[in-house]
C-alpha cells in the first residue's frame, strides 16, 4: 500500500475493513466483577480494568481481577525468551534473564504494586496448579512479575506514529495515530485497557492499553491534563552507559502520571533522560487549550548522551508546522548515512497529500496507519490506535494473531469520562 494517496487508502479501508460503529456512537461498558474500589469490565468485548487506590491496592485488584490472564501473559513471554536465549540448565532463557534483572532499579512504589498483584493472584487462584508457568515448571512469583515489566528491553519495537492539528483536522483539534509493531512475544488474547486512578497525591489519572500483568505505560498513554506520551525504538545502545536504570515502561508510567500540559518536557527530562537504558523516541503531545496552540515533541533518548536536553528535542518541521512524524529514526545529529525509513516517508507523503488538509479524521488517520502496518508473522502490528487527546478518547484495535495486524481488526472506542465514571 506504499505510495497510495490518503484518499485511495481511506477508500480501501472503508471497503475492506469497515468504519467502526464506535466512531459515531458511545459503546456501553459492561462491568463483570469488582474488587475493593476497582472493577473489571469490557467495551464491545475489549477488557478494561479500572484500578483505584494506593499502589498496593491497585496491584492487588489487578492481580485478583486478571489472575488467569496475568499468568498467561507472563508464561507466553517466558516461553518465547526460553526459545530465543536457550531453555535448559542454568542458562535457561527466562531464569537467566531474571538474574540480569538485578541491574534495574525498581522504585519502591512498583515493588509494592507487584507485591499486591501477587497477593491478588493467590486470592483469585488458590490452587497452585492454576498459578504454574509452563516455561519454568514453577508457580508464578514476584521475580516473574518484575521480569514482565522489563519486556521492552528486548528492543523489538518497530512502531509508527504521527500527530497533526490545525489545518489538517476538520475542527483544528489534535489527532494522533499510533501503530505498535512487535514480534509475537505476548499473547493476542490477554490485552487490556487500564484506567488508573492513583490515591497518592501528585499523581494524575491515566488511560492506556497494554497486557494484563503490566503496570507500566506507553502504548498510547493519556493523562488527565490531556497530555499524550508513548515511545518508539531508536536503535541499539550500550546498556552499561546507565547504571541501575529504571525499566522503560515504568519510567513511562511515571512520566504519564506527572507530565503537566504547561511544561510537557519536564517529566521526560527528570525521569527518563540518562535514567533509562533504552534508546527510545518519546512522542509527547499537548492539544490546544486556553488560547495556546497544540504542541508536539519528540525527545530522542540515547543512553550516554552528553548534549544538553533541549538539543535532543525536535518539533514539527518548518515545512509542515502542524504535524510531526515518528518512526524509528533518530533525526537529530545528522549521522552520516542515516536514512529515514520507508514508513516515515509514507506517513509524510500522506500528510502532504492536499486531500489530507482539513480532512484528517478517524478514517483518514486509520488509513495512514494501515499503509504502514507490519503484516508479517515475525513482526506484526499488535496494537493500533487513533487518539483524540482533547476529547480524552482512544480508538484502539488489537491484532488477532501473528501476521494479523491490528489495523484489519475492529476498533473499540475508549472514553475517559465513561471509564472513570464506573462505580
Steps between C-alpha positions, in 0.01 A plus 500: 500500500804727499467795262119517502337834571316546827169506314571171323610327818197632686272362232662159525469510877128567480443227242701225665502590868189700562484813711448406867155573630666639813623798299144629496364371828571433866541129572373371831746384764401172660637451854557133576682498834607729783780490754523772761476836325599348164308314234536296184279555199499500123428740215365313198684192628828685567610439863536803726635533853414808703759501779458729800680544830860483615773323308453184700121516480509547125747215465288264706188587301689452174624160619160383617298626204746383236673203664469244219593751232804617698628143531443449127672825402802424715523140379481602135785746541706249699451224242609737223808613691591136563491432127694817418778455754518131588271290713698249702711499814623808677510698177129450431381820338237618747688403816822647364318818402372536855858496632581791269201692635705595805648792307160669484379741764138428594352799685346394831152599381513235225641237735192558718268479200649169385490360854131584502453343157651171615274500804198565279597210271524266800156609621342450158683172426543315830597174324878502430446315171313802364800723572758281325718629217571239234822682418649436844295218651445722804232729635509858382703708745600859564811473282287379209269798540797735518652347189171555316544873557834489319367365171585819315870435559487245217496806271273354239262793455470607136224751543348791306334814633388844391315796647322774307281800576392840371450498123516119485187424703139604440477704820869575559523261796788256544492145367763231563557172317703220654606149386680270746697240306663206677586132458239264654654493846177588678164324458238641268220436749622650829498864397320750722423870534602653832327799657724571799389732780783532756419595857848644550526877496660652193426212261257555215251248367604328177336297224702253295487151349753223560481141625369359826786491748677811373504801729701725270369718221584614152280347232288816482500661843269793569493688829234720653665818368445355151872438444590199282831315532637183343826369358659336196823304482799710388760234431774334701686643796767409752302378805792569732477874447218537756553335837196351673246624243127515559310257273379704205127424534506596869677826419233565239228451762667750729522745210133449414394555860703816554525684166335842502351661192668824605848342499472182292871416483597538866398148605676341203819684588492413872372142479628360169817678391803290601285309750376237252716269291307497173549717195142614443321777314243646741198663335339762726188686385299775670175603328398861456331650807441839667615692196824307465567303184573130482850388586674181392856389568730204453770450760773286351641311797842344462670353809830676558399811307682811618332770290263728693148365533348775284728406210355148498140615458342561160162639405300542180724593206481841334361334187205356693441700816180322606606135487777281641607153383677236711624157393835349608750750364683744724510813285706730722873504448521437128679169531678410172306246299186526711187453292137554588316170483233429240222523758609853592494605135160340445345692790658824381365446149150434635508816711629702207218378276279811441194286574622453856463867585190558705388138466720305741236326713481145638472342156788702359726423795407133485586486131847640565557241772381226265753612239793455741380196694730202551319195352757224545485217755847594627402859576133593513316821580353371826341829610372784285339810642353834398500747786307822552675649806276803544197270513693244708397223263695208357389274216707185539525176304699186578649244263334158529820302443845498336475644151156647573560872552278703726407741221289221348301455821205690641588809704354544847411842637649570844352810662669656800188634672312172456776279637595719794129546574455129569415412858 
